[in-house]
């Protein structure tokens, strides 16, 4: 029999190279973060993680935004210990418990009154992509229609239906038989305006295109619902303008089209409001949540208007939809977010980080656009020597972004990339990040950009020689 304690104790004496070699040899070719962030994490606390070589990093990835309080927050740990000490079951399928009842109360209390009063909640399997699948099934069941509308640049998960609604073609390139009937619309990405005009006109034309599509008897799709993020994450951290969100809400309401808002990454304070839809004052028909709502443990839910609650018992199920530890940590996390004012804090820290990044942009020609909301911020890298687009913006430069990510890692900062060509550096730090930590992160990022720019200049000079 394997001695687990001895195996665990011995394993902690290894270095990064040992673990990375074993991971490369044994795990699937579908690895993502592990290909670019070549570390083996051994400890984590707050905004910091430590690797097997003893190096410490600022974590501005935070499990893709799933750690609003950072790593091993004492309140979350205490919630887990209490659940274990009270002998709560780990999983309950969809059977209720006092903890689940309290979690449901707290979740409903986060919503605008008019939404909460009409809300129904469906607990899904742990990942956000399952909640997206549930949303697709819900609106199709309710409307009797088969198509779905989504936006270019959107990201909704990696299962078959959610993947069909993803803008990025690469994960779909080798697959056939994805959910049919997905139709894509241009998102209001003003910096790379799909209409070639930029500014506020981008959002106006995007909304006008949806209005025309739904009003046109030959528009090409019988849509069951419209799915959107209000800050695109993987698509390059692109916040939707508030007037656009209100227009989309009105258009979908006019055409009895359920509006599904995917807040898997923005939910619970990330955008500087508890929910990103609050910035514009709209209310969705269906709200998709995951990541932060489990306080770092797996949790996903669907919240929707009761008029849509037409599916039959068993229409969407899953073994792990009753994760009691996640409900305990989620409830504790929400309490900390509310009591410590972390939503407003995220807004303030986001403004501070944006200001710092704007100063980097002013000094270094590698950055073409800084954007985001709250502590969900993107910096788009460009090739200053490349051919400008029709709006005069230099082309996206994914190679520079990748080089900066590597330099950040060497200097003790974890960031992820996204957007077209992987050219956008994404900042998703825990909501507890302090002003001093924001400044330290910004300085590391500046130094990494400076190093990559200097290397590029040296290479060009060497080429001329």
C-alpha positions in Angstrom: 0.0 0.0 0.0 1.2 3.5 -0.8 2.2 5.6 2.2 0.5 8.8 1.3 2.1 10.8 4.1 5.6 9.7 3.2 4.9 10.3 -0.5 3.6 13.8 0.2 6.6 14.7 2.6 9.1 13.5 0.0 7.5 15.3 -2.9 7.9 18.7 -1.2 11.7 18.4 -1.4 11.8 18.5 -5.3 12.4 21.5 -7.5 10.5 23.1 -10.4 12.4 21.1 -13.1 11.5 17.8 -11.5 7.7 18.6 -11.3 7.6 20.2 -14.8 9.4 17.2 -16.4 6.9 14.8 -14.8 3.9 17.0 -15.8 5.1 17.2 -19.4 5.6 13.4 -19.5 2.3 12.5 -17.9 -0.4 15.1 -18.6 -2.3 15.8 -21.8 -1.3 17.9 -24.7 -4.2 20.2 -24.0 -2.4 21.9 -21.1 -2.5 25.7 -21.3 -1.3 27.8 -18.4 1.4 25.2 -17.6 3.0 25.7 -21.0 3.7 29.4 -20.4 4.0 29.7 -16.6 6.8 27.1 -16.0 6.6 26.8 -12.2 5.4 24.2 -9.7 3.5 26.0 -6.9 4.2 24.7 -3.4 2.6 27.4 -1.1 0.2 30.3 -1.5 -1.1 33.0 0.7 -3.1 36.2 -0.1 -1.8 37.6 -3.4 1.4 35.6 -3.3 2.4 32.1 -4.5 5.7 30.3 -3.9 7.3 27.7 -6.3 9.4 24.6 -5.7 12.6 26.6 -6.2 11.7 29.0 -3.4 10.7 32.0 -5.6 7.7 34.2 -4.7 5.3 35.7 -7.2 2.6 38.3 -7.2 -0.4 36.3 -8.5 -2.4 38.4 -10.9 -4.0 35.3 -12.4 -5.8 34.2 -9.2 -7.1 31.0 -10.8 -8.6 32.9 -13.7 -10.5 35.1 -11.2 -11.8 32.4 -9.0 -10.0 33.6 -5.9 -11.5 37.0 -4.9 -9.9 36.8 -1.5 -6.7 35.4 -2.7 -5.1 32.2 -1.5 -5.9 30.6 1.9 -7.9 33.5 3.3 -8.5 32.8 7.0 -12.2 33.3 6.8 -12.5 30.8 4.0 -10.3 28.3 5.8 -12.4 28.7 9.0 -15.6 28.1 7.0 -14.2 24.9 5.6 -13.0 23.7 9.0 -16.4 24.5 10.5 -18.2 22.5 7.8 -15.9 19.6 8.4 -16.1 19.8 12.2 -19.9 19.8 12.0 -19.8 16.7 9.8 -21.6 18.3 6.9 -21.7 16.0 3.8 -19.3 17.0 1.1 -21.9 16.5 -1.7 -25.7 16.3 -1.6 -26.8 16.2 -5.2 -29.7 18.6 -5.2 -30.9 17.7 -1.7 -31.1 20.7 0.5 -29.3 21.5 3.7 -29.4 24.4 6.2 -26.2 25.6 4.6 -27.6 25.5 1.1 -30.7 27.4 2.3 -28.5 30.1 3.8 -26.3 30.3 0.7 -29.4 30.7 -1.5 -30.7 33.5 0.8 -27.4 35.3 0.5 -27.2 34.8 -3.2 -30.6 36.2 -3.8 -29.9 39.1 -1.6 -27.0 40.2 -3.9 -29.5 40.7 -6.8 -31.5 43.8 -7.6 -34.9 43.6 -5.9 -36.9 43.3 -9.2 -34.7 40.4 -10.3 -34.6 38.6 -6.9 -38.4 38.8 -6.6 -38.8 36.7 -9.8 -35.7 34.6 -9.6 -35.3 30.9 -9.7 -31.9 29.2 -9.0 -30.5 26.1 -10.6 -27.3 24.7 -9.0 -25.1 23.2 -11.8 -22.1 21.0 -11.9 -19.0 23.0 -10.7 -17.7 24.6 -13.8 -19.1 27.7 -15.4 -19.3 26.0 -18.8 -21.9 23.6 -17.3 -24.0 26.6 -16.3 -23.8 28.0 -19.8 -24.9 24.6 -21.1 -27.9 24.8 -18.7 -28.7 28.3 -19.9 -28.7 27.2 -23.5 -31.1 24.3 -22.7 -33.3 26.5 -20.6 -33.9 29.2 -23.3 -34.4 26.6 -26.0 -36.9 24.7 -23.9 -38.8 27.9 -23.1 -38.9 29.4 -26.6 -39.0 26.2 -28.7 -36.4 27.7 -31.0 -33.0 26.2 -31.8 -30.6 29.0 -32.7 -28.4 31.0 -30.4 -26.9 34.5 -30.9 -23.4 35.3 -29.5 -20.7 37.9 -30.0 -17.3 37.8 -31.7 -14.6 37.5 -29.0 -16.9 35.9 -26.5 -15.8 33.1 -24.3 -18.3 30.8 -22.5 -16.5 27.5 -21.9 -15.2 24.4 -23.5 -18.1 22.0 -23.6 -19.9 21.4 -26.9 -22.7 24.0 -26.7 -20.6 26.6 -24.9 -17.7 26.1 -27.4 -20.1 26.6 -30.3 -20.7 30.1 -28.8 -17.0 30.9 -28.5 -15.5 33.5 -30.8 -12.0 32.0 -30.8 -11.8 29.6 -33.8 -8.6 27.8 -32.6 -10.3 25.4 -30.0 -12.9 24.5 -32.6 -10.6 24.0 -35.6 -10.3 20.2 -35.2 -13.9 19.5 -34.1 -17.0 18.8 -36.1 -20.5 18.4 -34.9 -20.6 21.3 -32.5 -24.1 22.7 -31.6 -25.6 24.0 -34.8 -27.4 27.3 -35.1 -24.9 29.7 -33.5 -24.7 33.1 -35.2 -22.1 35.7 -34.3 -22.5 39.4 -34.1 -19.8 42.1 -33.7 -19.0 43.1 -30.2 -18.4 46.9 -29.4 -14.6 46.7 -29.5 -13.9 50.3 -30.3 -10.1 50.0 -30.5 -10.3 47.4 -33.2 -13.7 48.5 -34.5 -15.3 45.8 -36.7 -17.0 48.6 -38.7 -13.9 50.6 -39.2 -15.2 53.7 -37.4 -14.2 53.5 -33.7 -15.4 55.5 -30.8 -19.1 55.6 -29.7 -20.2 54.7 -33.2 -18.8 51.1 -32.7 -21.4 50.4 -30.0 -24.2 52.2 -31.9 -23.6 50.2 -35.0 -23.3 46.9 -33.1 -26.7 47.5 -31.4 -28.2 48.6 -34.8 -27.0 45.3 -36.4 -28.7 43.2 -33.7 -31.9 45.3 -34.1 -31.9 44.8 -37.9 -31.2 41.1 -37.6 -34.1 40.4 -35.3 -36.5 42.6 -37.2 -35.6 41.1 -40.6 -37.8 38.2 -41.7 -34.9 36.9 -43.7 -32.3 37.5 -40.9 -31.2 33.9 -41.0 -31.7 32.6 -37.5 -34.6 31.7 -35.2 -32.8 32.5 -31.9 -33.7 31.0 -28.6 -31.5 33.5 -26.7 -28.6 36.0 -26.9 -25.5 35.2 -24.8 -23.0 37.9 -23.9 -20.3 39.0 -21.5 -20.4 42.6 -20.4 -16.7 42.6 -20.0 -15.1 40.1 -22.4 -12.3 38.3 -20.6 -10.5 35.8 -22.8 -11.5 37.9 -25.8 -9.1 40.7 -24.6 -10.7 42.4 -21.6 -13.2 44.5 -23.6 -15.8 46.3 -21.5 -19.2 46.9 -23.1 -20.2 50.6 -23.0 -23.2 51.1 -20.7 -25.5 52.6 -23.5 -24.8 49.5 -25.6 -25.8 47.2 -22.7 -29.1 49.2 -22.3 -29.7 49.1 -26.1 -29.2 45.3 -26.2 -31.5 44.8 -23.2 -34.2 46.9 -24.9 -33.8 45.2 -28.3 -34.0 41.7 -26.8 -37.0 42.6 -24.7 -38.8 44.1 -27.8 -38.3 40.8 -29.6 -39.1 38.4 -26.6 -35.6 37.1 -26.9 -34.1 35.9 -23.5 -30.9 37.8 -22.6 -28.3 35.6 -21.0 -25.5 37.5 -19.3 -22.4 35.4 -18.6 -20.8 36.7 -15.4 -18.6 33.7 -14.7 -15.6 35.9 -14.4 -17.1 39.3 -13.5 -19.4 38.2 -10.8 -19.0 39.2 -7.1 -17.0 42.5 -7.4 -14.5 41.9 -10.2 -15.7 44.8 -12.3 -16.1 47.3 -9.4 -19.8 46.5 -9.0 -21.1 43.3 -7.5 -22.3 42.3 -11.0 -21.1 43.9 -14.2 -24.7 44.4 -15.4 -25.2 46.8 -12.6 -23.0 49.4 -14.3 -25.7 49.9 -16.9 -28.7 49.3 -14.7 -30.1 46.5 -16.8 -31.5 43.2 -15.5 -30.8 40.0 -17.5 -33.3 37.2 -18.0 -30.6 34.6 -17.2 -27.5 35.1 -15.2 -24.6 32.7 -15.3 -22.3 32.6 -12.3 -19.2 30.5 -11.2 -15.6 31.2 -10.1 -15.8 33.7 -7.2 -19.1 32.5 -5.9 -17.5 29.3 -4.5 -14.9 31.3 -2.6 -12.1 29.4 -4.5 -13.9 26.0 -4.5 -16.0 24.7 -7.5 -19.4 26.2 -7.8 -21.7 27.2 -10.6 -25.3 28.4 -10.7 -27.9 29.7 -13.1 -30.3 32.4 -11.9 -33.2 33.2 -14.2 -36.7 34.7 -14.4 -39.4 32.4 -13.2 -41.3 32.8 -16.5 -38.5 30.7 -18.1 -38.9 27.9 -15.6 -40.6 25.5 -18.0 -38.2 22.6 -18.1 -39.1 19.2 -16.7 -37.6 17.5 -13.7 -34.2 16.1 -14.5 -33.8 18.4 -17.5 -30.3 19.4 -16.3 -28.5 17.5 -13.5 -25.0 16.7 -12.2 -23.4 14.8 -9.4 -21.4 17.7 -7.9 -24.1 20.3 -7.9 -24.4 20.1 -4.1 -20.9 21.0 -3.1 -21.3 21.9 0.6 -17.7 23.1 1.2 -18.0 25.5 -1.7 -21.3 26.8 -0.3 -19.5 27.4 3.0 -16.5 29.2 1.5 -18.8 31.1 -0.9 -21.0 32.3 1.9 -17.9 33.3 4.0 -16.3 35.0 1.0 -19.4 37.1 0.3 -19.5 38.2 3.9 -15.9 39.4 3.6 -16.6 41.2 0.3 -19.5 43.0 1.8 -18.1 43.8 5.3 -14.7 45.0 4.0 -16.1 47.0 1.1 -14.1 45.0 -1.5 -16.4 45.9 -4.4 -15.6 49.6 -4.0 -12.0 48.7 -3.2 -11.7 46.7 -6.5 -12.9 49.8 -8.4 -10.4 52.0 -6.7 -7.5 49.6 -7.1 -8.5 49.1 -10.7 -8.3 52.8 -11.3 -4.9 52.9 -9.7 -3.6 50.1 -11.9 -5.1 51.6 -15.0 -3.4 54.9 -14.2 -0.1 53.1 -13.7 -0.4 51.2 -17.0 -1.4 54.4 -18.8 1.9 55.9 -17.7 3.7 52.8 -19.0 1.9 53.2 -22.3 2.9 56.9 -22.5 6.5 56.0 -22.2 6.8 52.8 -24.2 5.4 52.2 -27.7 4.7 48.6 -27.1 1.2 49.2 -25.6 -1.6 50.4 -27.9 -4.6 50.3 -25.6 -5.3 50.0 -21.8 -8.9 49.1 -20.9 -11.0 47.2 -18.4 -13.3 47.6 -15.5 -12.5 47.3 -11.8 -9.8 44.6 -11.3 -10.2 43.1 -14.7 -7.8 45.0 -16.9 -6.1 44.4 -20.2 -3.0 45.9 -21.9 -2.9 45.3 -25.7 0.5 45.0 -27.2 1.2 46.4 -30.6 4.1 46.4 -33.1 4.9 50.1 -33.4 6.7 49.5 -36.7 3.9 47.5 -38.2 1.3 48.7 -40.7 -1.5 50.6 -39.0 -5.1 49.6 -39.5 -7.8 51.8 -40.9 -8.2 53.6 -37.6 -4.4 54.3 -37.4 -3.7 51.7 -34.7 -0.5 49.6 -34.9 -1.1 45.8 -35.4 -1.5 43.5 -32.4 1.8 41.9 -31.4 1.3 38.5 -29.7 5.1 37.8 -29.7 5.8 40.9 -27.7 3.0 40.0 -25.2 4.4 36.5 -24.8 7.9 37.9 -24.3 6.7 40.3 -21.6 4.8 37.5 -19.9 8.0 35.5 -19.7 9.9 38.5 -18.4 7.2 39.2 -15.8 7.6 35.6 -14.6 11.3 36.0 -14.2 10.7 39.0 -12.1 8.1 37.5 -9.9 4.7 38.3 -11.5 2.1 35.9 -12.9 -0.2 37.3 -15.6 -2.2 35.7 -18.4 -2.6 36.6 -22.1 -5.8 36.8 -24.1 -7.4 38.6 -27.0 -6.8 38.4 -30.7 -3.3 36.9 -31.5 -2.8 36.5 -27.7 -1.7 40.1 -27.6 -3.4 41.3 -24.5 -1.8 41.1 -21.0 -4.6 40.4 -18.5 -4.6 41.4 -14.9 -7.0 39.6 -12.6 -5.5 40.0 -9.1 -7.5 39.1 -5.9 -9.8 41.8 -4.8 -7.8 42.2 -1.6 -4.8 43.6 -3.4 -3.4 46.8 -1.8 -2.3 50.0 -3.3 1.3 49.2 -2.6 0.9 45.9 -4.2 -0.7 47.4 -7.3 2.3 49.7 -7.6 4.7 46.8 -7.2 2.9 44.8 -9.9 3.0 47.9 -12.2 6.7 48.3 -11.7 7.5 44.7 -12.5 5.3 45.0 -15.6 7.1 48.2 -16.7 10.5 46.6 -16.2 9.4 43.6 -18.2 8.1 45.8 -21.1 11.3 47.9 -21.0 13.5 44.7 -21.2 11.5 43.4 -24.2 11.7 46.7 -25.9 15.4 47.0 -25.4 15.9 43.5 -26.7 14.0 44.3 -29.8 16.0 47.4 -30.4 19.2 45.5 -30.0 18.1 42.8 -32.4 17.1 45.5 -35.0 20.4 47.2 -34.5 22.3 44.0 -34.9 20.4 43.3 -38.1 21.3 46.6 -39.6 24.9 45.9 -38.8 
